[in-house]
Structures are given as C-alpha cells and as structure tokens.
Amino acid sequence: MTANDNENQILDQWSHRLAQALQLLDLDFDRELILDLAGESARSVTHAAAPITALMVGYAAGRAAGTSTATGSAGSKEASAAAVAQAADVAFRLCQDGADGGPSSKGWADTAQ
C-alpha cells in the first residue's frame, strides 16, 4: 500500500505532530511496513482490523524492545526496529489465515501461554 506524494507529506506532518503531542520525540518507524500490515489485515480479516493490528503490533514491539529500569528509556533504535519487524511478521503470517484460521482457532492449545 504505497502512498502518493501528497499522502506522504500529510502522513509526515501528522506523524511529526502526533509524536510531539505524545512526547515520542525520537520515534522512527517504517511507515511503509505499517501501511502494508494495516492494508493486509484489512483485506484478510476485516477493514476494522487495520488499526487494531497496527496498535497491537506496536504494543508488542514496545514490550519486546523493553525499557531500561535504570534510565527509564526505551532500548536502542535497532532493538526497537527488530521488535517491530518480528511483531509485524507474526501479524502478516496470521493474516494469511484470514479471520477464521490461525493459532487462535484452537484457543491457547499449542502456544507458549
């Protein structure tokens, strides 16, 4: 899901404003990856899955990247990028099963939960 130049400019401005408002001043993310993931989940599951998927991937990535208890700061940008990529990969694989398949179709069976 590639955005055109006008959309890119609007998304850049919006992302910058939102990052400032949320005090995420050093936030750097792969916008195309998030847009592709949102588009795939919307197509594979339902339109409303797009924002839910993006939120959950971001949350999982934030947890995986970790926070230093000594400094209270997030891990390195490399660790954050790797955590996003790993969480997005899980979501992309789940999208292949659509709304009805995947690991959750069997409940918690065969998971590490």
N, C-alpha and C positions, 0 to 999 in steps of 0.2 A: 504494500500500500504506500506508494510514493506520493508525497505531497508536491503540489506545484510551487513555483517560486513565491507567489503571494501567500499561500498557506504556510510555507516555510518561514516567511517573515513574521506572519501573525503568530505562529507557534513559538518562534524565538522570543518575540516580545512578551507573549503570555507566560512562557516558561520562566523568563527572567523576572517578571513582576511577581509571579506566584512564588518563586524561590525566595525572593526578598521578603515577601509577606510571611512566609513560613520559616524565615531565618535559616535557609539552606544555602548559604552564600557560596559554598564550594561545590555545589551539586553539579555533576557532569554525568550525562547518561546518553545512551544510544537511542535517540528518538526513533529512528527507523525500525529498530528491533521492537520497541514498544508498540509502534503503529502496526507493524506486521503481526505481532502477537494479538493485539486487540482485533484486528481485521479477521485473523484466522479463527479466533474464538467466537466472533460474531457470526461468521459463516458456518462454523462447525456445530455450534451449540444453539445460540440464540443471540439476537442483537444486544440484549442487555448483559450478556456475558462479557462483553468487551471491557467495560470499566471495572467490573468485578475482578476479572482476570488480571488486569493491569495493577489494580490495588493489591491483590493477594501476592502477585509475583514481587512487587516492590516490598511488601511487608516481609515476605520470606527471605528476600535478598538482604534486607536490613538486618534481620535476625542472624542470618548466616555470616554476614560480614563482621558482625559483633561490634561491641563497644568496649573501649578500654575503661576498666573501672577506676584506674588511677587518674586518667585525664578526662574521662567523660566524653572523649571524642570518638568518632567512628574510625574504623580501620582504614587502611590505605585505599587509595583510589583503585589500585589493582585488585585488592581483595573485594571491594565493592563491585567492580565490573565483573569479576569472576562469579560472584554470588548472583548477580542479575542474570548472567548468561546461563548459569546452572538452573536457576528457578524458571527462566523462560523456556529452557529445553524441556523441563518436566511438563510445563503447560502446553507447549507445542505437541509433545507426544500424546498428552491426554486429549487434545483437540482432534487427533486422528480417530479417536473412538466416538466422537460426537457426544451428544447429550446422554446417551444411554449406556455407553460402554466404559471400559477402563477399570482401574483398580477399585473405584468406589462402588461399582456394580455388585461387588461381592462383600461390601461392608469393610470392616477392618481386617478381614481374613487375609493372610499372606502379606501383611505390611509390618513395618517395624513399630507400629503404635502399641 
